[in-house]
Amino acid sequence: MRAILIAFAFLTAVTFGAKAQDTDIQTVIGNQIEAFKVDDFDTAFTFASPNIQGIFRTPENFGRMVSQGYPMVWRPAAVEYLELEERGGQYFQRVMITDQSGRVHLLGYAMLETENG
């Protein structure tokens, strides 16, 4: 599975299974955020969907977009996972991120299945 951050263009990979899917999704999103926090754009890029990888082409381009356009994801002060919804066979994870200035951002990750999971 791949996650698409609705309106924010971040994607992560995950496989699903009943109740464990909440934990799996949160782990994958968290792993991508942890990679961003240490500027490991190669790892963060591995969580991107093929579509997003095609748009940005390289981990460096992807990392530049995140660090310049979405600093709350690049250097969050706090991350809290909210509800996980299933709509029409697709999962959506809401995430509340507090940035370094204390501002709160609500983000949505849509999970997309690919041939790799």
C-alpha positions in Angstrom: 0.0 0.0 0.0 1.1 3.6 -0.6 -0.1 6.6 1.3 -0.9 9.9 -0.3 -1.0 12.9 1.9 -4.1 14.6 0.6 -3.3 18.1 -0.6 0.2 17.9 0.6 1.7 15.3 -1.8 3.5 12.9 0.6 3.1 9.2 0.1 4.1 6.2 2.2 4.0 2.5 1.8 2.2 0.0 4.0 0.4 -3.3 3.9 -2.9 -3.6 5.7 -4.6 -6.2 8.0 -7.7 -5.6 10.2 -6.9 -3.7 13.4 -3.2 -3.9 12.9 -3.6 -1.5 9.9 -3.8 1.5 12.3 -0.4 0.6 13.7 1.1 -0.3 10.3 -0.1 3.0 8.7 1.2 5.1 11.7 4.5 3.3 11.7 5.0 4.0 8.0 4.0 7.6 8.2 6.2 8.0 11.3 9.2 6.3 9.5 8.9 8.8 6.7 8.7 11.7 9.1 11.7 10.4 11.0 13.7 10.2 7.7 12.7 13.8 6.9 13.9 14.9 10.4 17.4 13.7 9.7 17.4 14.8 6.0 17.4 11.2 4.9 15.6 12.0 1.7 16.6 8.7 0.1 14.6 6.8 2.7 11.7 9.3 2.7 11.5 9.0 -1.1 11.1 5.2 -0.8 7.7 5.8 0.8 6.5 8.0 -2.1 4.0 6.5 -4.5 5.3 5.9 -8.1 3.3 8.9 -9.2 5.0 11.3 -6.7 8.4 9.7 -7.5 7.7 10.4 -11.1 6.8 14.0 -10.4 9.9 14.7 -8.3 12.2 12.2 -10.0 15.0 12.3 -7.3 15.1 12.1 -3.5 16.9 15.5 -3.5 14.0 17.2 -5.4 11.5 15.5 -3.2 13.4 16.6 -0.1 13.7 20.2 -1.3 9.9 20.3 -1.9 9.2 19.0 1.6 11.8 21.2 3.5 10.8 24.4 1.6 7.1 23.8 1.2 6.1 21.7 4.2 8.5 22.5 7.1 6.0 21.2 9.6 6.6 17.7 8.2 10.3 18.2 7.7 10.9 19.4 11.3 7.8 18.7 13.4 7.7 19.4 17.1 4.9 16.9 17.7 3.0 14.3 15.7 -0.4 12.9 16.7 -2.4 10.3 14.8 -6.1 11.0 14.6 -8.9 8.9 13.0 -8.4 6.4 10.3 -11.3 6.2 7.8 -12.2 3.7 5.2 -14.0 5.1 2.2 -14.8 3.1 -0.9 -12.0 0.6 -0.2 -9.4 3.3 0.5 -7.9 4.3 3.9 -7.4 7.8 5.0 -5.2 8.6 8.1 -5.6 12.1 9.6 -2.4 13.4 11.3 -2.1 16.5 13.5 1.4 18.0 13.3 2.6 20.8 15.6 5.4 22.8 14.0 8.4 24.3 15.8 6.5 27.6 16.3 3.6 25.8 18.0 1.2 26.1 15.1 -1.1 23.0 14.5 -1.5 21.5 11.0 -4.1 18.8 10.1 -2.9 16.6 7.3 -4.5 13.6 5.6 -2.7 10.6 4.2 -4.6 8.5 1.7 -3.4 4.9 1.4 -2.9 3.6 -2.1 -2.2 0.0 -2.9 0.5 -0.8 -5.5 2.0 -4.0 -6.8 4.8 -3.6 -4.1 2.3 -3.4 -1.2 
